Amino acid sequence: MNAVARSVAVTALVTVLGTGTFWRGTDGFTAFTAETARRADILRAPRPLPAAVLEDQDGRVFGLDDYRGRLLAVEFIYTRCTTICNSLGVAFKQIRDRVPADALGRDVALLSISFDPARDDPVSLKAYGTRHGADGEHWRIVRVRDTDQLQALLGAFGIVVVADRFGGFEHNAAIHLVGRDGRLAEIADLDAPLRFADRLREAL
């Protein structure tokens, strides 16, 4: 084999190996971003969630495990947010309004979890809930007071929170579906709440 032929063969081999690596690293070319990969992983293998003690807008304390047996829609917010969290609140209201009334509470619940528990006390949680129409029963606004439990929960859901220079936070935003078995089963875009609600209706 002459030098030119060897060069062509080596180039072809590198291309094949590189393509194989890229295929494996992107779930067969489907996951070009970390977020896409995260969502694909959850669909393939629903993720168990850590135990967490929650406090809602009325000061009631309960566990995340209390929702087992029901479908649970989860979003992550902080009440001082004036941008993306408002969009999440609007999306959740659309989901709540589209779920059959007789299924709310019995088969489906909604949970907005604050990742700023130091400032999001029950008064602030209740004000956020009032702004968006949360009733405090079928849709509760909560905080996780224990820092370790909160970090474990954020990690399990794949939520990244970074303090900004204005006293607020940058964070990824999505709507999460927790199955009846208490596992994170699906992650959806916040700009498609009706599609998410229809997914809930199909699962009833």
HELIX and SHEET records of a PDB file:
HELIX    1   1 ALA A    3  GLY A   25  1                                  23    
HELIX    2   2 ALA A   34  ARG A   44  1                                  11    
HELIX    3   3 LEU A   64  TYR A   67  5                                   4    
HELIX    4   4 ILE A   84  ARG A   98  1                                  15    
HELIX    5   5 PRO A  122  HIS A  132  1                                  11    
HELIX    6   6 THR A  147  PHE A  157  1                                  11    
HELIX    7   7 PRO A  193  ALA A  203  1                                  11    
SHEET    1   A 8 ARG A  47  PRO A  48  0                                        
SHEET    2   A 8 ARG A 183  ALA A 188 -1                                        
SHEET    3   A 8 ILE A 175  VAL A 178 -1                                        
SHEET    4   A 8 LEU A  71  ILE A  77 -1                                        
SHEET    5   A 8 VAL A 108  SER A 114  1                                        
SHEET    6   A 8 TRP A 139  ARG A 143  1                                        
SHEET    7   A 8 VAL A  53  ASP A  56 -1                                        
SHEET    8   A 8 VAL A  61  GLY A  63 -1                                        
SHEET    1   B 2 VAL A 161  ALA A 163  0                                        
SHEET    2   B 2 PHE A 169  HIS A 171 -1                                        
END                                                                             
